[in-house]
Amino acid sequence: MRALYIAAAGVAVCVVVASCAAGSRPTTAVTVTVTQGATAGPSTGPTGSASATAEGTASASPGATFPDTTGAYAVTESAGFFTPSGRIDCGINSSWAACTFPEGMNMTGVPSGNTACPDLYPDSDVNGISVGTDVLFACMLDPPGWPIPGSDDAAWSVGRGFPSVTVAGQSFATLPYGQKLRVGPLMCESASHGVTCVNLITRKGFHLALAGVTQVTG
C-alpha cells in the first residue's frame, strides 16, 4: 500500500490506495509509438512521435463538458490507461479516478505543493488530480494505473482491438479518443482535447489537458 496525498481548498488529507506495479513513472517527454491492437485487423494506426497538439495545447483548450454514459465500457475492477499520445496516464476504480499531469502542462490555477500538501514536505510537487466524492489535487502521485498488457490494470482492453502506446520503451494500453471507461460511479472519457473524469453521483469531475486542468460539473 502507498499513501496518496491529496488536497482541496488548501487542506491536506491522506488516503491509502493500492500500490502500482514496481517501476518508476515513465518520462512522457519522449517519442511514443502507437501500435494497432492485434484483434483489429490490418495495422492502420499511426506510428511515430506524439503530435504536439494532442490533448490540446498550452495556449488554448476547448470547453470541457460533463460526459454522458453512452457507450461507456463497464469495468468491475480497477483499470488504467494512457491517452493515445502517451502524454496522460490515468487510473480508475470504484472509489476514485486520477490522472497525472502531462509534461509541459499549463499550471495556471494549480496550487503549490506547500499549499496543497503541507504535511508531506514543503517542496512536494503537485503532479496530478483525482475525483472521488470531490475533486482534489494530488502531490507526488505515482502512476494511478499501470496498464501493461497482461496486467490487471490492462485487462479491460483485452479483445477490444484498441491500439497500444509505447512510452520510454514500455507498451501500455490506451483508451482511444471518443471512448469511455466506467467503474461504478466513476467514469473517464478520452478525447483529442484531453481526459475528463467524473463522479456520476456527485456530478463533480475534472478535465485535464496540456492546456491545463479545470473542474467540470453536471
Secondary structure, 3 states (H helix, E strand, C coil): CEEEEEEECCEEEEEEECCCCCCCCCCCCCCEEEECCCCCCCCCCCCCCCCCCCCCECCECCCCCCCCCCCCEECCCCEEEECCCCCCEEEECCCCEEEECCCCCCCCCCCCHHHHCCCCCCCCCEEEEEECCCEEEEECCCCCCCCCCCCHHHHHHCCCCCCEEEECCEEEEECCCCCEEEECCEEEEEECCEEEEEECCCCEEEEEECCEEEEEEC
